[in-house]
Amino acid sequence: MNRSSKLVLVFVVVLVGGATRSASASDCDLSRPEWLMCEDFEGADAGWGDWFAASPFVECKGCSDGSNDPDRITLSDASDHVYDGRFGLHMPALAGSEHQGAELIFRTCDGDARPGCSLTGYETLYLRARVRLAPDHEYVHHFLSIGGTQPDRYWEAYGNAGCRPDGTRHVGATVDFNRDRELFFYTYFPEMRCDSGGYCSGDYAQSICDGCAERGMPCAGELECCWGNVFHPDPARVLPRGEWVCLEMMMHLNSPGSNDGEMTVWLDDNLVHTVGGMRWREIGDLQLNRANLSHYIARSDADRPNAISFDDVIVSTARIGCDLSSGPEPDGGVDADIPGRPDASPDADVDEPENPEDADIPVNQDSSVPNSDADETVDSPGGTRGGCTVSAPTPLSGPLRRIVYRHAG
């Protein structure tokens, strides 16, 4: 469908169990003023290039020169790849792409929707989508996310892996899942826990800190390597395979300098996890203006396909929900009083890498995007394309929080 002039920072991913809906129905047949965009992939008859040009997305990871790599990302009318209507989005991660995943990125451009645009910012965004994991799905590196930069600093969303944020450059929260398909949050923030010593020492750590310093986030006090902190729900919630579900996430920014930010995720309209007390930013100009429909798998991350399908993707400034005929249940979000809401204390489990190569977290391999290979990538000792940490980190007690995705599980 055509780009919407409305900028809604809610990314809705719907993973709904049960059979596919009527071929004539689509969530995007509805229209709500708080929606910034809704994409149902029904323009696929025009071919990838024309569809993408008319879509609300501004970047594609898995595309080159205006064409998609069908081994990574494609518009499909196969029944298992469509929730409603005629078409859905399918990311097959086939061997021809070395089993790489793909990603579509929505930015709230002020004017023409294009990479590098000036951005309209929001304090709160929601992302919801219909999602179906293949019955044999085993692995993803990174999944759905919401984030942002200052309005005239589009490209500062990239090149931040390994660095402690300073609260002025970028913000973001990701809903991920592990090999047991247990959902969790993954996020960077100024008070995050980072690694120091062991693998994070010597030339390797220095190269990370040098890269961070180039981006205005120098290491302070000691060399450190910062990877996203993780927040798991208790009890764990598992993302089903082989069926459609509705997945929705929300990110609400903190008041500058205060610990009152929040992130929440729902599965089929049931609250999975909410984390309050977050402090992502120090200035009001740092706002939300990005939503990523991502199923990121890097080269060599997997030795077999891990396929996924999406449909009816919505970004909004208010709660979306799964049953749009009746609206969402009042069970969470920035205005809800959720008993027992946890504060921003990352999980205590630490997955130490067997070697520094295991710490690589590549994200963007589309050469058409400036500095794309720097985003979420830190090479093994001897070189770096990523960066490291920030000035004046706030030390926290307890074990370091870091997540490492290993090839073996």
Buried (B, 14 or more C-beta within 10 A) or exposed (E): BEBBEBBBBBBBBBBBEEEBBEEEBBBBBEEBEBBBBBBBBBBBEEEBEEBBEEBBBBBBBBBEEEEBBBBBBBBBBEEBBBBBBBBBBBBBBBEEBBBBBBBBBBBBBBEEBEBEBBBBBBBBBBBBBBBBBBEEBBBBBBBBBBBBBBBEBBBBBBBBBBBBBBBBBBBBBBBBBBEEBBBBBBBBBBBBBBBBEEBBBEEBBBBBBBBBBEBBBBBEEBBBBBBBBBBBBEEBBEBBBEBBBBBBBBBBBBEBEEBBBBBBBBBBBEBBBBBBBBBBBBEEEBBBBBBBBBBBBBEEBBEEBBBBBBBBBBBBBBBBBBEBEEEBBEBBBBEBEBEEBBEBBBBEEBBEBEEBBBBBBBBBBBEEBEEBBBBBBBBBBEEBBBBBBBBEBEEBEEEBBBBBBEEEE
